[in-house]
Amino acid sequence: MAKKIKVKTTLVEMDGDEMTRVMWQMIKEKLLFPYLEMDIDYYDLHVKHRDDTDDQVTIDAARAIQKYGVGIKCATITPNEDRVEEYKLKKAWKSPNGTIRAMLDGTVFRKPIFVSNISPAVSSWKKPITIGRHAYGDVYSNFEMRIPAAGKLEIVFTPSDGHANSIPVFDFPSKGIVQVNHNLEESIVSFARACFTYALSEKIDLWFSTKDTISKIYDAGFREIFDVEFEKNWKDKFKKAGIEYFFTLIDDAVARIMKSEGGMLWALKNYDGDVLSDMIASACGSLAMMTSVLVSPNGWYEYEAAHGTVQKHYYKHLNGEDTSSNSMALIFAWSGGLRKRGELDKTPDVINFADKLEKAAIATVEGGTMTGDLLALAEKKSSNKKVNTQGFIDAIAQNLQKMLHG
């Protein structure tokens, strides 16, 4: 056995839930541990463990990313009432992704994984569309409550050096619900700068869209910051690079994107980015065919799978039934984190391993061996073969072995 590649600095690992947790373990055992010597700071974000620690484990994981710089996260459950009952939880804890992103701030960049034998469902798309998703605020760190009866809703703002100011919001004629979102100007500026930086580094156009015709303060605040930042710091750089930035309403952007050839960075607020990155991923084959990285202005990086925990397959797995779950996004979370760790540590052998891991995964699909979600979409060939969850990872392991050792 060849000598293992040393990962110089500690990696933060965040384990997850259900079928993705099962695949996560397979990936480590078959694709990583045979080749890498790693010091891992491990956090178990299984929903029951989060409940047992009153979600402190999620906070600890985010602090570890702040300490070491790079974290790699499995998919996790955000519990609703059904999940509270299923796992006997104390309460419906907030999204662990929302908690981590609020602590790290920054922007989530999501990009579909293109393979030659699967064409996007949108026939005009020839190049990957990257989503730049603001990773702070909106519904993920909101305030909400049930209105129990008729009455007046007011918001009170008390400046740290002034008197309280009460603003009437709505007179409820009967029961209802309310939600209050917030954001920080500093975070929006960081979001804008991250998107301009990414677009310039990739030499691709940048689109930004909100609904500022309706939301004349919240959404318009985002637009104003992007406009000021572009005019002040990026206009000449974009012109020199031959790329453009433009703003359009989100409904217009959705209509335009469907007729474009792709190849741009589409910047979106937190919730908008969540929804539309899933649309882009699904149209490019599968929610498991999407890379996702949170880039913090503080120099912290968190790599994750953009999809959920594959709940239905997990129940089949528990019943001893065969599953064909796609592990591509989980593999690319590890490869992305390892590549960034190698770049920060200046260890080219780690970067090379990450590159070959991705090439092995793509070569497996393009060679016709794939999970059920991809087989239904792939170009029809006699060499195509559907494999189960473990069989897919085993096939990638064989290709990786060949690429590393011939």
C-alpha positions in Angstrom: 0.0 0.0 0.0 1.4 3.4 -1.0 2.1 6.0 1.7 -1.0 8.0 2.7 -1.2 11.7 1.8 -1.0 13.9 4.9 -3.6 16.6 5.3 -1.6 19.2 7.2 -4.3 21.1 9.2 -7.3 19.8 11.1 -10.6 19.5 9.1 -13.9 20.1 10.8 -16.4 17.2 10.0 -20.1 17.5 10.7 -22.0 14.2 10.5 -25.7 14.2 9.5 -28.9 12.3 9.3 -30.7 9.4 7.6 -29.5 8.0 4.3 -26.9 10.7 3.8 -25.3 9.7 7.1 -25.1 6.1 5.8 -23.4 7.2 2.6 -21.2 9.6 4.5 -19.6 6.7 6.4 -19.2 4.7 3.1 -17.4 7.6 1.5 -15.0 8.0 4.4 -14.2 4.2 4.5 -13.9 3.6 0.7 -12.7 6.9 -0.8 -10.9 8.8 1.9 -9.4 6.8 4.7 -7.4 4.4 2.4 -5.5 7.3 0.9 -5.5 10.2 3.5 -4.0 10.8 6.9 -6.3 13.3 8.4 -6.8 15.0 11.8 -10.6 15.4 12.1 -12.5 17.5 14.6 -15.8 15.6 14.6 -19.2 16.9 15.4 -22.3 14.7 15.3 -25.2 16.8 14.0 -27.6 13.9 14.1 -31.0 15.4 15.1 -31.2 13.4 18.3 -27.7 14.5 19.4 -28.6 18.1 18.6 -31.6 17.6 20.8 -29.6 16.0 23.6 -27.2 19.0 23.6 -29.9 21.6 23.3 -28.3 22.3 19.9 -25.0 23.3 21.5 -23.2 20.8 19.2 -24.2 22.9 16.2 -22.8 26.1 17.8 -19.6 24.2 18.7 -19.2 23.0 15.1 -19.5 26.5 13.7 -16.9 27.7 16.3 -14.6 24.9 15.2 -14.9 26.2 11.5 -13.9 29.6 12.8 -10.9 28.1 14.5 -9.6 25.8 11.7 -11.0 27.6 8.6 -12.5 24.6 6.7 -15.6 22.5 7.5 -17.3 19.7 5.6 -20.9 19.0 6.4 -23.3 16.1 5.7 -27.0 16.8 5.1 -29.1 17.3 8.3 -32.8 17.2 9.3 -34.5 20.5 10.1 -37.3 19.2 12.3 -40.9 20.0 11.8 -43.8 18.8 14.1 -43.7 15.3 12.5 -40.0 15.0 13.1 -40.4 16.2 16.7 -42.8 13.3 17.2 -40.7 10.7 15.3 -37.5 11.4 17.2 -39.1 12.4 20.5 -37.4 15.8 20.4 -37.8 18.6 23.0 -38.8 21.0 20.3 -38.5 21.8 16.6 -35.0 23.1 16.6 -33.9 25.7 14.0 -32.1 24.7 10.8 -28.5 23.7 11.7 -27.5 25.2 8.3 -29.2 28.5 9.3 -27.4 28.5 12.7 -24.0 27.8 11.1 -24.5 30.4 8.3 -25.6 33.0 10.8 -22.3 32.5 12.8 -20.1 32.4 9.7 -21.9 34.9 7.6 -20.9 35.0 3.9 -22.2 33.7 0.7 -23.2 30.2 -0.5 -22.0 29.4 -4.0 -23.8 26.4 -5.6 -23.0 25.0 -9.0 -24.3 22.0 -10.8 -22.0 19.1 -11.7 -22.2 18.6 -15.4 -21.6 15.2 -17.0 -21.4 14.6 -20.7 -24.1 11.9 -20.9 -26.9 13.9 -19.1 -28.3 17.0 -20.8 -30.0 19.7 -18.7 -33.8 19.6 -18.8 -33.7 23.2 -20.1 -32.4 22.6 -23.6 -30.8 26.1 -24.0 -28.5 25.6 -21.0 -25.0 24.8 -22.3 -23.0 26.0 -19.3 -23.4 25.6 -15.6 -25.4 28.3 -13.8 -23.9 29.2 -10.4 -26.1 30.4 -7.6 -24.6 33.0 -5.2 -26.9 32.7 -2.2 -26.7 35.2 0.7 -26.1 33.1 3.8 -27.5 35.5 6.5 -30.9 36.5 7.7 -34.3 36.2 6.0 -36.5 33.3 7.2 -33.6 31.3 8.5 -33.1 33.6 11.5 -36.5 35.3 11.7 -39.0 36.0 14.4 -42.5 34.6 14.1 -45.5 34.1 16.3 -49.1 33.1 16.3 -51.6 36.0 16.7 -54.1 34.5 19.2 -57.0 37.0 18.7 -57.9 40.4 17.2 -55.5 43.1 18.1 -52.9 45.6 17.0 -49.4 44.5 16.0 -46.6 47.0 16.6 -42.8 46.8 16.2 -40.7 48.7 18.8 -37.2 49.8 17.9 -35.1 51.2 20.7 -31.8 52.8 19.6 -28.9 51.9 21.9 -28.5 55.6 22.7 -32.1 56.8 22.4 -35.8 56.4 23.2 -38.1 53.6 22.0 -40.0 54.2 18.8 -43.2 52.2 18.2 -44.3 51.6 14.6 -47.8 50.2 13.8 -47.7 47.2 11.5 -51.2 45.7 11.2 -54.6 45.7 12.9 -55.6 42.0 13.1 -59.3 41.5 12.9 -59.0 37.9 14.1 -56.4 35.2 14.6 -53.4 35.1 12.3 -49.6 34.6 12.0 -46.7 37.0 11.7 -43.1 36.8 10.6 -40.3 39.4 10.9 -37.1 39.1 8.9 -34.0 41.2 9.4 -30.6 41.7 7.8 -27.4 43.6 8.4 -25.9 46.2 6.0 -22.4 44.8 6.7 -23.5 41.3 5.7 -25.1 42.5 2.5 -22.0 44.4 1.5 -19.9 41.3 2.1 -22.4 39.3 0.0 -22.1 41.8 -2.9 -18.3 41.8 -2.7 -18.1 38.0 -2.6 -20.3 37.8 -5.7 -18.3 40.5 -7.7 -15.1 38.7 -6.6 -16.4 35.3 -7.7 -17.7 36.6 -11.1 -14.4 38.3 -11.9 -12.3 35.3 -10.9 -14.4 33.0 -13.1 -14.8 35.7 -15.8 -18.6 35.2 -16.0 -21.5 37.7 -16.0 -23.2 38.5 -12.7 -27.0 38.8 -12.4 -28.7 40.0 -9.3 -32.4 40.0 -8.7 -34.9 40.8 -6.0 -38.4 42.2 -5.9 -37.7 45.8 -5.0 -40.9 47.1 -6.7 -42.8 45.5 -3.8 -40.3 45.5 -1.0 -39.2 49.1 -1.3 -36.9 49.1 1.7 -35.7 45.5 2.4 -35.2 44.3 -1.2 -34.4 47.7 -2.4 -31.7 47.9 0.2 -29.9 44.9 -1.3 -30.1 46.5 -4.8 -28.8 49.8 -3.6 -25.7 48.2 -2.0 -25.0 46.1 -5.1 -25.3 49.2 -7.3 -23.0 51.4 -5.1 -20.4 48.6 -4.7 -20.3 47.9 -8.5 -20.0 51.6 -9.5 -17.4 52.3 -6.9 -15.1 49.2 -7.0 -16.0 46.8 -9.9 -17.2 48.6 -13.0 -13.8 49.2 -14.7 -12.6 45.7 -13.7 -15.7 44.0 -15.2 -15.3 46.1 -18.4 -11.7 45.1 -18.7 -12.6 41.4 -18.2 -15.3 41.6 -20.8 -18.1 40.6 -18.4 -21.2 42.5 -17.2 -23.3 43.0 -14.1 -27.0 43.8 -14.3 -30.0 43.9 -12.0 -33.5 42.7 -12.9 -36.6 41.8 -11.0 -36.6 38.2 -9.8 -39.7 37.2 -11.9 -38.0 38.7 -15.0 -34.7 36.9 -14.1 -36.6 33.5 -13.8 -38.1 34.1 -17.3 -34.7 35.1 -18.8 -32.8 32.3 -17.2 -35.0 29.7 -18.9 -34.0 31.0 -22.3 -30.3 31.7 -21.6 -27.3 29.4 -22.4 -26.2 29.6 -18.8 -22.7 30.3 -17.7 -23.5 33.2 -15.3 -23.4 33.8 -11.6 -26.9 34.5 -10.3 -26.9 36.3 -7.0 -30.0 35.9 -4.8 -31.2 36.6 -1.3 -31.1 33.7 1.2 -34.5 32.1 0.7 -34.6 32.9 -3.1 -31.2 31.2 -3.5 -32.4 28.1 -1.5 -35.4 27.6 -3.8 -33.8 28.4 -7.2 -30.6 26.5 -6.5 -32.8 23.4 -6.1 -34.5 24.2 -9.4 -31.1 24.6 -11.2 -29.8 21.3 -9.6 -33.0 19.3 -10.5 -32.9 20.6 -14.1 -29.3 19.5 -14.4 -30.1 15.9 -13.4 -30.6 15.6 -9.7 -30.4 17.5 -6.4 -27.4 15.3 -5.7 -25.6 16.9 -8.7 -24.8 20.2 -7.1 -21.7 21.5 -5.3 -22.2 24.0 -2.4 -19.7 26.1 -0.4 -20.2 28.8 2.1 -17.5 31.5 1.7 -17.2 33.8 4.7 -15.6 37.3 4.5 -13.5 36.1 7.5 -11.7 33.5 5.4 -13.8 30.5 6.6 -15.2 27.9 4.3 -18.0 25.3 4.8 -18.6 22.6 2.1 -21.9 20.7 2.1 -24.4 18.7 0.1 -27.2 21.1 -1.1 -29.9 18.4 -0.8 -31.8 16.8 2.0 -31.3 13.6 4.0 -33.0 11.2 1.4 -35.6 10.2 4.0 -37.5 7.7 1.8 -34.4 5.7 0.9 -33.4 5.7 4.6 -36.7 4.0 5.6 -36.1 1.4 2.8 -32.6 0.9 4.1 -33.9 0.3 7.7 -36.2 -2.3 6.3 -33.4 -4.1 4.6 -34.5 -3.1 1.1 -32.0 -2.2 -1.6 -31.5 1.5 -2.3 -29.9 3.4 -5.2 -29.0 6.7 -3.6 -26.7 9.3 -5.3 -23.7 10.3 -3.3 -22.1 12.7 -5.8 -22.8 15.9 -3.8 -21.5 14.4 -0.6 -18.3 13.3 -2.4 -17.9 16.8 -3.8 -18.4 18.3 -0.4 -15.3 16.3 0.8 -13.3 17.0 -2.4 -14.1 20.7 -2.2 -13.1 20.9 1.4 -9.9 18.9 0.9 -9.0 21.1 -2.1 -9.4 24.3 -0.1 -7.5 22.8 2.8 -4.7 22.0 0.4 -4.7 25.5 -1.1 -4.6 27.1 2.4 -1.9 24.7 3.6 0.1 24.9 0.3 0.0 21.0 0.0 -0.3 20.2 -3.8 -0.7 16.5 -3.2 -3.9 17.1 -1.2 -5.2 19.3 -4.1 -4.3 16.6 -6.6 -6.2 14.0 -4.6 -9.3 16.2 -4.5 -9.1 16.7 -8.3 -8.8 13.0 -8.9 -11.6 12.1 -6.6 -13.9 14.4 -8.6 -12.6 13.0 -11.9 -13.2 9.5 -10.7 -16.8 10.3 -9.7 -17.6 12.0 -13.0 -15.9 9.2 -15.0 -18.0 6.6 -13.2 -21.3 8.3 -14.3 -20.0 9.1 -17.8 -18.9 5.4 -18.1 -22.5 4.4 -17.7 -22.5 3.2 -14.0 -24.9 5.3 -12.0 -27.7 5.4 -9.5 -31.4 5.3 -10.4 -32.0 9.0 -10.4 -29.4 9.6 -13.1 -30.1 6.4 -15.2 -33.6 7.7 -16.0 -32.1 10.9 -17.4 -28.8 9.7 -19.0 -28.3 9.2 -22.8 -29.5 5.7 -23.6 -26.6 3.3 -24.1 -26.3 -0.5 -23.8 -23.4 0.0 -21.4 -25.5 1.9 -18.9 -25.9 0.1 -15.6 -28.0 0.9 -12.5 -26.2 0.2 -9.2 -27.2 0.4 -5.6 -25.9 2.9 -3.1 -22.8 1.0 -2.1 -22.2 -0.2 -5.6 -21.9 3.3 -6.9 -19.4 4.3 -4.3 -17.5 1.0 -5.0 -17.3 1.8 -8.7 -16.0 5.3 -7.9 -13.4 3.7 -5.6 -12.2 1.5 -8.4 -11.8 4.4 -10.8 -10.0 6.4 -8.0 -7.6 3.6 -7.4 -6.7 3.5 -11.1 -6.2 7.2 -11.3 -4.0 7.3 -8.2 -1.9 4.2 -8.8 -2.5 3.1 -12.4 
